[in-house]
Amino acid sequence: MKYSVTQKETMIGAAEFIARYRDVERFLEYCLQCPGYGKSWGCPPFDFDPCTVSDGFKTVKLMGTIIEFDEATRASCKSAEQSAAMGREAMEEVWKTWLPQLYEMERETPGSRCFTFRCVLCPEGCTRPEGKPCRHPELLRHSLESVGFDIVAMTRDLLGIELEWSTDGSLPKHLTLVTALFS
């Protein structure tokens, strides 16, 4: 599997970002339709109000990490299952190197909060379905969409990236991990 990774980022005022891109009720409806709803500590339902988790910040650094697949890799995918597995594998490889960098940004900016890609902290599976507490509450961060942000609109408007999904089972030209640092 061959792919390249590039990053785009921008800064925006937090109040403007929240006003333009947060719609908790709309995105909760999408979450309710997901088979993973309630099965990860990174996903709703939460024991906090997602309408307030991003309040009190002044700026948002929005980051898009683009994983672009070469044509040979895309052509090697012969089924929807293979495409999905290859996309997941690439995202997880990139995420393992990117997540520590996000934690470092957060440490370097006191009072900040990262919003990340989906939680992948426990390869053995999340404890939530078992009714047990999170194994890593100090490392758990929520994705922007899980707390009601429209990542499709924000990446298009602010980063010039059109998110791609497969509609026919093929591997998209690129996948994008969308993250943010609120400070």
C-alpha positions as CSV (number, residue, x, y, z in Angstrom):
1,M,0.0,0.0,0.0
2,K,1.4,3.4,-1.0
3,Y,0.1,6.7,0.1
4,S,1.4,10.2,0.8
5,V,0.5,12.4,3.7
6,T,0.1,16.2,3.6
7,Q,-1.3,18.7,6.1
8,K,-3.4,21.8,5.7
9,E,-4.2,24.1,8.6
10,T,-5.8,27.4,9.4
11,M,-6.7,29.6,12.3
12,I,-10.1,31.1,13.0
13,G,-11.7,32.8,15.9
14,A,-13.5,30.3,18.2
15,A,-16.8,32.3,18.4
16,E,-17.0,32.5,14.6
17,F,-16.1,28.8,14.2
18,I,-18.8,27.7,16.7
19,A,-21.4,30.0,15.2
20,R,-20.7,28.7,11.7
21,Y,-20.1,25.0,12.2
22,R,-21.7,23.7,15.5
23,D,-25.1,22.1,15.2
24,V,-25.3,19.6,18.1
25,E,-28.9,18.6,17.5
26,R,-28.3,17.9,13.8
27,F,-25.2,15.8,14.3
28,L,-26.6,13.9,17.3
29,E,-29.3,12.6,14.9
30,Y,-26.5,11.2,12.6
31,C,-24.8,9.7,15.7
32,L,-28.1,8.0,16.7
33,Q,-28.1,6.2,13.3
34,C,-24.6,4.9,13.7
35,P,-24.1,1.2,14.7
36,G,-21.3,2.4,17.1
37,Y,-23.6,4.8,19.0
38,G,-23.0,4.3,22.7
39,K,-20.2,1.8,22.2
40,S,-17.2,4.0,22.6
41,W,-16.3,6.6,25.3
42,G,-15.4,8.9,22.5
43,C,-19.0,8.9,21.1
44,P,-22.4,10.0,22.4
45,P,-24.3,9.8,24.6
46,F,-22.1,11.9,26.9
47,D,-22.3,12.7,30.6
48,F,-21.6,16.3,29.6
49,D,-23.4,18.9,27.4
50,P,-21.7,18.9,24.0
51,C,-23.0,22.4,23.5
52,T,-20.6,23.7,26.1
53,V,-17.4,21.6,25.5
54,S,-16.0,24.1,23.0
55,D,-17.0,27.3,24.8
56,G,-14.6,29.7,26.5
57,F,-11.9,29.5,23.8
58,K,-10.5,32.3,21.7
59,T,-9.0,30.6,18.7
60,V,-9.3,27.3,16.8
61,K,-6.5,25.8,14.8
62,L,-8.2,23.5,12.3
63,M,-6.0,20.8,10.7
64,G,-6.7,18.4,7.9
65,T,-4.3,15.5,7.5
66,I,-4.8,14.2,3.9
67,I,-3.9,10.6,3.1
68,E,-3.6,10.3,-0.7
69,F,-3.4,6.9,-2.3
70,D,-1.4,6.2,-5.4
71,E,-3.3,4.7,-8.4
72,A,-1.7,1.3,-8.1
73,T,-3.0,1.0,-4.5
74,R,-6.4,2.1,-5.5
75,A,-6.5,-0.3,-8.4
76,S,-5.4,-3.2,-6.2
77,C,-8.6,-3.0,-4.2
78,K,-11.0,-5.6,-5.7
79,S,-13.8,-5.4,-3.3
80,A,-15.6,-3.0,-1.0
81,E,-14.3,-4.9,2.0
82,Q,-10.7,-4.7,0.8
83,S,-11.1,-1.0,0.1
84,A,-12.5,-0.4,3.6
85,A,-9.8,-2.4,5.3
86,M,-7.0,-0.6,3.3
87,G,-8.5,2.8,4.2
88,R,-8.8,1.9,7.9
89,E,-5.3,0.6,8.0
90,A,-3.8,3.7,6.4
91,M,-5.8,6.0,8.7
92,E,-4.7,4.0,11.8
93,E,-1.0,4.1,10.7
94,V,-1.2,7.9,10.2
95,W,-3.2,8.4,13.4
96,K,-0.6,6.6,15.5
97,T,2.0,9.2,14.5
98,W,-0.3,12.2,14.5
99,L,-2.0,11.7,17.8
100,P,1.1,12.1,19.9
101,Q,1.8,15.4,18.1
102,L,-1.7,16.6,19.0
103,Y,-1.1,15.8,22.6
104,E,2.2,17.7,22.5
105,M,0.4,20.8,21.0
106,E,-2.1,20.6,23.8
107,R,0.7,20.4,26.4
108,E,2.5,23.3,24.9
109,T,-0.6,25.5,25.0
110,P,-1.9,25.5,28.6
111,G,-5.7,25.6,28.8
112,S,-6.2,24.3,25.3
113,R,-8.2,21.3,24.2
114,C,-7.7,18.9,21.2
115,F,-10.5,17.5,19.2
116,T,-9.4,14.4,17.3
117,F,-10.2,11.6,15.0
118,R,-12.2,8.7,16.4
119,C,-10.9,7.0,19.5
120,V,-8.4,4.2,18.8
121,L,-6.7,4.0,22.2
122,C,-7.8,0.4,23.0
123,P,-7.0,-2.1,20.2
124,E,-8.7,-4.8,22.4
125,G,-11.9,-2.8,22.3
126,C,-13.6,-0.1,24.3
127,T,-14.8,-0.9,27.8
128,R,-18.1,1.1,27.4
129,P,-20.2,-1.8,26.1
130,E,-19.2,-3.8,29.2
131,G,-20.3,-0.9,31.4
132,K,-16.8,-0.3,32.6
133,P,-15.0,3.1,32.8
134,C,-12.6,4.3,30.1
135,R,-9.1,2.7,30.5
136,H,-7.4,6.0,29.4
137,P,-9.6,8.9,30.5
138,E,-6.5,11.2,30.5
139,L,-5.9,10.5,26.8
140,L,-9.5,10.4,25.6
141,R,-10.4,13.2,23.3
142,H,-13.6,13.6,21.3
143,S,-13.9,14.1,17.5
144,L,-15.4,17.3,16.2
145,E,-18.4,15.6,14.8
146,S,-19.2,13.7,18.0
147,V,-19.7,17.1,19.8
148,G,-21.8,18.5,17.0
149,F,-19.4,20.1,14.4
150,D,-19.9,19.9,10.6
151,I,-16.6,18.6,9.4
152,V,-17.7,18.5,5.8
153,A,-18.5,22.2,5.7
154,M,-15.5,23.3,7.8
155,T,-12.9,21.4,5.8
156,R,-14.4,22.6,2.5
157,D,-14.8,26.3,3.6
158,L,-11.7,26.7,5.7
159,L,-9.1,24.2,4.3
160,G,-10.3,23.9,0.7
161,I,-10.6,20.1,1.1
162,E,-13.5,18.1,-0.2
163,L,-14.0,15.0,2.0
164,E,-14.3,11.8,0.0
165,W,-16.1,8.6,0.8
166,S,-16.6,5.6,-1.3
167,T,-20.0,5.3,-2.9
168,D,-19.2,2.3,-5.1
169,G,-16.8,0.2,-2.9
170,S,-13.6,1.6,-4.4
171,L,-10.8,3.2,-2.4
172,P,-11.2,7.0,-2.6
173,K,-8.3,9.1,-4.0
174,H,-7.8,10.5,-0.5
175,L,-9.0,10.3,3.1
176,T,-8.8,13.2,5.5
177,L,-8.4,13.2,9.3
178,V,-9.9,16.4,10.7
179,T,-8.6,17.7,14.0
180,A,-8.6,20.9,15.9
181,L,-6.8,22.7,18.8
182,F,-9.1,25.1,20.7
183,S,-7.1,27.6,22.8
